[in-house]
Amino acid sequence: MTKLRMVEASDIEILDRQRTDAEAAGEHNWHGYRAVGRLAREVADGELVRADGGLLAIADESGRTVGDVSWRSVLNGPPPHGECWEIGIWITPEGRGQGHGAAAQRQLAEYLFAYTKLERIQATTEIGNLAEQKALEKAGFTREGVLRRACFRAGDWRDMVMFSKLRNET
């Protein structure tokens, strides 16, 4: 069973792989090398769950860390009424294809609706990332449409697919 939990110091090396290893990050999550050390500082400072966003570890049934989920506040309209959550996910190569993505995104949506006031949660993924699109649909998200040339990665502009889940859809 997939579980979300607070990130611990022992997770840092695993979770930092997505910032330092293109193969571990995966084709659709590799956006170039990123600074290592921020996650360790945030864990030490206890700043991974904030009012404007956060990060949780994903663990499998044995307690092994298999990735992370994150959320941040974004605006789709004028503040304060245009605010919603945008979520992201990364699964380790060893944890992919086992249903952890859909389960973690469903649990994160349930958590955010239970403990925050926002009405909408959204997620985007590259149009070619069919596994993530399937995971979002399994987690109860609705495909809304395509954001053309919305993300630059690997020297090219990519189309993104937008998904959302509303409070009454949990």
N, C-alpha and C positions, 0 to 999 in steps of 0.2 A: 504494500500500500504506500502510495506517495504521500509525503507529509512536508509541510512548510514549517520552518523554524528559524529562529534568529541565527545569523551568521556568527560563527565562533572562530577564534584564532586558528584552529586546526583546519578550517575551510579555505583560508587565504591562498595557499599554494595552489589548490585545485581551481578555485574561482579565477585566480589571476592568469590561468592558462589561456583564457579567451583574449587577453590583452597582449600576450607574448608569443603565441603559437598559432599560426594561420590554420593549420590542420585541425587543431583542437577547437578553434573558434567555429570552424565550419564555413562553407562557401558563402552563405548569406549573412554571417555575423562578422566576417573579417573586414575591418575598415582601416587596417594598418596598425602598426605598433602603438600602444598607448602606455602612459606612465604607470609603472608598478609602484605600489606603496600607499596610494590613496586609500584603498580598501583596508589595509592594515591600520592606518591612522583612524579611519572611521570606526572600525571595530573597537580599537583601544579607547576612543572617545565616546563610544556608545551612541554614535550619530547615524545609524543605518535606518532607523525608523523615525521620520520627521513629519511635521504637519503638511509639508509640500511634496512628500514622496518617501521612497524607501527601497530597501533591498532585503530579501529573505532567501535563505538557502533552501534547496529542494533536496530531500533525503528519500532514499528508497526504503523498502520494508526492513532491510537490515540496518538502517541508520546511515548508510554510506551516502556521502554528498554526491549528487548527480547533476547539480546545476544551481541556477538562481533565477528568481523572478524579481522584477523591479516595477515601480510605479512612480509617476511624477504628475504634478498638476500642469495642465495645459489649458489654453483658452481657445475656444472655437467661436467666441463672440465677445462682446464687451464685458469687462469684469463688473460685478462679481458673478453675474448670472450665466456667463459663457464657459465657466470652469468645468473641467471633467478630468478624469484620470486617464493617463496613457500608460499601458503596461508593456513590458518587454520580458523576454525569457532567453536563457541560454542553458542548453543541456550538454553535458560532457559527451564526447564520442562514445564512451562505454555505456552511457545511459540512454542514448537515442534509440528510437523505435520500440520502446517498451511502455508507452502510454503516459510517461511522466509529464510531458508537456501539457497535454489536455487536462490531466488531473491537477497539476499545479496552477494552471490558469483559471480553472473552475474554482479551486480553493481560494485563490487570491481575490477573484471577483466576489465570492461570498464574504470574505474578510472585509474587503473595502466597503461593501454595501452595509455590513453589520456595524462597522465602527467609524464610518465617515458619512457625511451628509450628501455627497455628490450623487447625481442621478445617472451619469453615463460613464462607462469605461470603454476605452477604445484601444485598438492595437493595429499596427500596420506591419506588413511583411512584403518582401519583394514578390513580384508577380510570379516569378519562377520557383518560389519556395512552397511547393505543393504540400509538403509534410506539415509545415506550420499552418497553412490554411486549413488543412484537415483537422489539426489539433484544436484550432480556434473554434471551428464548427462543432467538434465534439464537446468542447467546453461551454457550448451554448451561445457563442457569439454569432452575429449575423453579418454576412458580407454586404457592405454598403456600396462599394464602387472602387474605381481605380484612380489613384492620384498619379497623373502623368509626370514622368521625369522628376520625381520628388526626392530621390536619394542618389548621391554620388558615391560610387564604390568601384574600385579596381579600374579607374580611368574612364568610367562611363556613367551617364545618368540612367537611373533605373526607375521603372514604374513600380508603384507600391499599391497593394490592395488594403483598403480600410475595412476593419471589422468593428462592431460595437456590441455592447450588452447594456441594457437598461435595468434599473433597479427592479422593476416588476417582472423581469425575465429570469430571475434566479430560481 
